[in-house]
Amino acid sequence: GVPSSCGQLRIILNLMDINDHNPIFSKDIYSFNVLENMPAGTLIGQVYAFDADEGINGKIKYSLIGGNGHADSSQSNENNYFSLDSNTGVLTLNSAKLDYETEQHFSLTVEAKDSGVGSLPAYATIDIFVQDKNDNMPEISVSFFNTLKRNGTNIYLKENYEPNKFLALVSLADRDSGENARLDWKVNVNNEEITKSSSNQQLLSLNVLNANSFTINTGTKANVLFDREKNENLNVTIVSWDY
C-alpha cells in the first residue's frame, strides 16, 4: 500500500547437538610412579578425555577394561590393585599389596565413552611403575665345611687345626634394589671385629670373594692361638647392613 509499511521479526535458530564427536584422550599413554607398600586409597594419577559434544553426548565415563593389574571390572575390589573413578578419571590404589620384589610394572587399558548413542569409545594405556622401598633386611646364609661336626649354628673345631683352614662360606643377599640392596658387613669374634686383611694375631681370618660373599677360615697361626684350656668357646657374629 501507499505509503508502504514494514514489519520485522527476529528468529533465533538453536542448533541441537547430535552425538557426532568421539571422546579423545589427552595422551595415548599415561605413566605414573607409586611406592610399594603404600596404603589403600593412595592417589596415583588422573586420566582425561575430551568430547566436543554437550549434555549426555559429551558426558564421559571412564573404566578400566584390562591389563595385568587385575583391573577387570568383573572381579571383586579385593582382587583389584587399582580403582578408577568413572566420572573424574582419578586412579587410586585399591589394595596395599604392591610389592616391588614381586611386580615392578603394571600396564592397564582405560576406556572413555560418552553417554550418548552412536559414538565410538576412546582407549589409552596406563603404565604404573612400582618404586622400591627399603623394606627388606639383608639375609645371611652360612654353609659350613662338610666334615665339621655341627649342631645348628654350633660347630666344633679341634684346637690343633692347621692355619688358614676353610670353615664356612658366608653369602649375603637383599631383595631390594639399588642402594637398598648394596651391602656391607663385618664379623665379630667374642665382640671384637675381625679385620678383612690378614693378621697374625686373629683366631679366625676372612677371605673376601666378592661384594656379597666371603669365607671364614682359621687364622694364620691358629695352631698356636687355639687353646681349649684358655678359651673353650668362640662367639662369632656376622652383621650385614644395606645402604
C-alpha positions as CSV (number, residue, x, y, z in Angstrom):
1,G,0.0,0.0,0.0
2,V,0.8,3.6,-0.1
3,P,2.6,4.6,2.0
4,S,4.3,1.2,2.4
5,S,4.7,-0.3,5.9
6,C,7.2,-2.9,7.0
7,G,7.2,-5.4,9.9
8,Q,10.2,-7.2,11.3
9,L,10.5,-10.4,13.3
10,R,13.9,-11.7,14.7
11,I,14.1,-15.5,14.5
12,I,16.8,-17.4,16.5
13,L,17.7,-20.9,15.3
14,N,19.0,-23.1,18.1
15,L,21.2,-25.9,16.7
16,M,20.5,-29.1,18.6
17,D,23.6,-31.2,19.3
18,I,23.8,-34.7,17.9
19,N,26.5,-37.2,19.1
20,D,28.9,-36.6,16.2
21,H,32.1,-36.5,18.2
22,N,34.0,-39.3,19.8
23,P,35.9,-38.9,23.1
24,I,39.7,-38.1,22.7
25,F,42.2,-38.8,25.4
26,S,44.8,-36.0,26.1
27,K,47.5,-38.7,25.9
28,D,47.9,-42.1,24.4
29,I,50.0,-43.3,27.3
30,Y,49.9,-42.2,30.9
31,S,52.8,-43.0,33.1
32,F,52.7,-42.9,36.9
33,N,55.0,-43.9,39.7
34,V,53.9,-45.3,43.1
35,L,55.9,-46.6,46.1
36,E,55.4,-50.1,47.1
37,N,53.5,-50.8,50.4
38,M,51.6,-47.5,50.1
39,P,48.2,-47.7,51.9
40,A,44.9,-48.3,50.1
41,G,43.4,-45.1,48.8
42,T,46.7,-43.5,47.7
43,L,46.2,-41.2,44.7
44,I,48.3,-42.4,41.7
45,G,47.2,-40.0,39.0
46,Q,44.4,-38.9,36.7
47,V,43.5,-39.6,33.0
48,Y,41.5,-37.1,31.0
49,A,39.5,-37.3,27.8
50,F,37.6,-34.5,25.9
51,D,34.4,-34.7,23.9
52,A,33.2,-31.7,21.9
53,D,29.6,-32.6,22.2
54,E,27.3,-31.3,25.0
55,G,24.9,-32.8,27.5
56,I,24.9,-36.5,27.7
57,N,26.6,-36.6,24.3
58,G,29.7,-35.1,25.9
59,K,29.5,-36.6,29.4
60,I,32.4,-39.1,29.6
61,K,32.6,-42.2,31.7
62,Y,35.9,-43.9,32.4
63,S,36.6,-47.5,33.1
64,L,39.5,-50.0,33.3
65,I,39.0,-52.8,30.9
66,G,42.1,-54.9,31.2
67,G,45.8,-55.2,32.0
68,N,48.0,-57.0,34.5
69,G,46.7,-55.1,37.5
70,H,43.6,-57.3,37.9
71,A,41.6,-54.4,36.6
72,D,38.8,-56.5,35.2
73,S,35.6,-54.9,36.4
74,S,34.0,-58.3,36.8
75,Q,36.4,-59.1,39.7
76,S,35.8,-58.0,43.3
77,N,37.6,-55.0,44.6
78,E,39.6,-57.3,46.9
79,N,41.3,-58.7,43.8
80,N,41.9,-55.4,42.0
81,Y,45.1,-53.5,42.6
82,F,43.7,-50.2,41.3
83,S,40.4,-48.2,41.2
84,L,39.4,-45.7,38.6
85,D,36.7,-43.0,39.3
86,S,34.3,-43.3,36.5
87,N,33.4,-39.6,36.5
88,T,36.8,-37.9,37.1
89,G,39.3,-40.4,35.8
90,V,41.2,-40.3,39.1
91,L,43.3,-43.5,39.6
92,T,43.8,-44.7,43.2
93,L,45.4,-47.7,44.9
94,N,42.7,-50.1,45.8
95,S,44.9,-52.6,47.7
96,A,48.0,-52.2,49.8
97,K,49.6,-55.2,48.2
98,L,52.1,-53.7,45.8
99,D,55.4,-55.3,46.2
100,Y,58.4,-54.2,44.1
101,E,60.1,-57.5,44.6
102,T,57.1,-59.3,43.1
103,E,55.9,-56.9,40.4
104,Q,57.6,-53.7,39.2
105,H,55.3,-52.7,36.3
106,F,51.6,-52.7,35.6
107,S,50.0,-51.9,32.2
108,L,46.3,-51.1,32.2
109,T,43.9,-50.2,29.4
110,V,41.4,-47.4,30.1
111,E,38.3,-46.7,28.1
112,A,36.4,-43.4,27.8
113,K,33.0,-43.3,26.2
114,D,30.2,-40.7,26.3
115,S,26.7,-41.3,27.4
116,G,25.1,-40.7,24.1
117,V,24.3,-43.1,21.3
118,G,26.4,-43.8,18.3
119,S,29.9,-42.5,19.1
120,L,33.0,-44.7,19.4
121,P,34.9,-45.0,22.7
122,A,38.5,-44.0,23.1
123,Y,41.3,-46.1,24.6
124,A,44.6,-45.2,26.3
125,T,47.3,-47.1,28.2
126,I,48.2,-46.5,31.8
127,D,51.7,-47.6,32.8
128,I,52.3,-47.8,36.6
129,F,55.9,-48.3,37.8
130,V,56.3,-49.6,41.3
131,Q,59.2,-47.9,43.2
132,D,61.3,-49.8,45.6
133,K,61.2,-49.0,49.3
134,N,63.9,-50.4,51.7
135,D,61.5,-52.9,53.2
136,N,63.8,-56.0,53.2
137,M,66.7,-56.6,55.5
138,P,69.8,-58.4,54.4
139,E,69.7,-62.1,54.5
140,I,72.8,-64.1,55.7
141,S,73.4,-67.7,54.9
142,V,76.3,-69.8,56.1
143,S,77.5,-73.1,54.6
144,F,79.9,-75.0,56.9
145,F,82.7,-77.2,55.8
146,N,81.2,-80.6,55.3
147,T,83.5,-82.5,57.6
148,L,82.9,-80.2,60.6
149,K,80.8,-81.6,63.4
150,R,77.9,-79.2,64.0
151,N,74.6,-78.7,65.7
152,G,72.7,-75.9,64.1
153,T,75.0,-72.9,64.2
154,N,77.2,-74.6,66.8
155,I,80.3,-76.1,65.2
156,Y,83.2,-78.0,66.8
157,L,86.8,-77.3,65.9
158,K,89.9,-79.1,67.1
159,E,92.2,-76.9,69.0
160,N,95.1,-78.0,66.8
161,Y,93.5,-77.2,63.4
162,E,96.0,-76.1,60.8
163,P,96.2,-72.4,59.8
164,N,94.1,-71.0,57.0
165,K,91.7,-73.9,57.1
166,F,88.4,-73.2,55.4
167,L,85.5,-73.3,57.9
168,A,82.4,-71.7,56.3
169,L,81.1,-69.8,53.2
170,V,79.0,-66.8,54.0
171,S,76.6,-65.4,51.4
172,L,74.7,-62.2,51.7
173,A,71.5,-61.1,49.8
174,D,68.9,-58.3,49.9
175,R,65.7,-58.5,47.9
176,D,65.6,-54.7,47.4
177,S,67.3,-52.9,44.6
178,G,69.8,-50.1,44.0
179,E,71.3,-48.6,47.2
180,N,68.7,-50.5,49.2
181,A,70.4,-53.8,48.1
182,R,74.1,-52.6,48.3
183,L,75.5,-54.4,51.3
184,D,78.4,-54.1,53.7
185,W,79.3,-56.4,56.6
186,K,81.5,-57.2,59.5
187,V,82.4,-60.3,61.6
188,N,83.0,-60.1,65.3
189,V,84.6,-62.8,67.4
190,N,83.9,-62.5,71.1
191,N,82.8,-58.9,70.4
192,E,86.0,-58.0,68.6
193,E,85.8,-57.2,64.9
194,I,88.0,-59.3,62.6
195,T,89.8,-57.2,60.1
196,K,89.3,-58.0,56.4
197,S,93.0,-58.1,55.9
198,S,95.0,-61.0,57.4
199,S,96.5,-60.6,60.9
200,N,98.8,-63.0,62.7
201,Q,97.0,-62.4,66.0
202,Q,93.5,-63.3,64.9
203,L,92.0,-66.7,65.7
204,L,89.9,-66.5,62.5
205,S,90.6,-64.9,59.2
206,L,88.4,-63.7,56.3
207,N,88.7,-64.2,52.6
208,V,86.6,-61.8,50.6
209,L,85.3,-63.4,47.4
210,N,83.1,-60.6,46.1
211,A,80.8,-57.9,47.3
212,N,78.3,-60.3,48.8
213,S,80.3,-63.4,49.8
214,F,83.3,-64.4,51.8
215,T,84.8,-67.3,53.7
216,I,85.7,-67.7,57.3
217,N,89.0,-69.6,57.9
218,T,91.2,-70.3,60.8
219,G,93.8,-67.7,61.5
220,T,97.3,-67.8,60.1
221,K,98.6,-69.0,63.4
222,A,95.5,-70.9,64.5
223,N,97.5,-73.9,65.7
224,V,99.4,-71.7,68.1
225,L,96.5,-69.4,69.2
226,F,93.8,-72.0,69.6
227,D,93.8,-73.4,73.1
228,R,90.7,-75.0,74.5
229,E,92.0,-74.8,78.1
230,K,92.2,-71.0,77.7
231,N,89.2,-70.3,75.6
232,E,86.6,-73.0,75.1
233,N,84.1,-71.1,73.0
234,L,84.3,-68.5,70.3
235,N,81.2,-66.4,69.7
236,V,81.1,-65.4,66.0
237,T,78.6,-62.7,65.0
238,I,78.0,-61.8,61.3
239,V,76.4,-58.4,60.8
240,S,75.2,-57.1,57.4
241,W,73.6,-53.8,56.5
242,D,72.4,-52.1,53.4
243,Y,73.0,-48.5,52.2
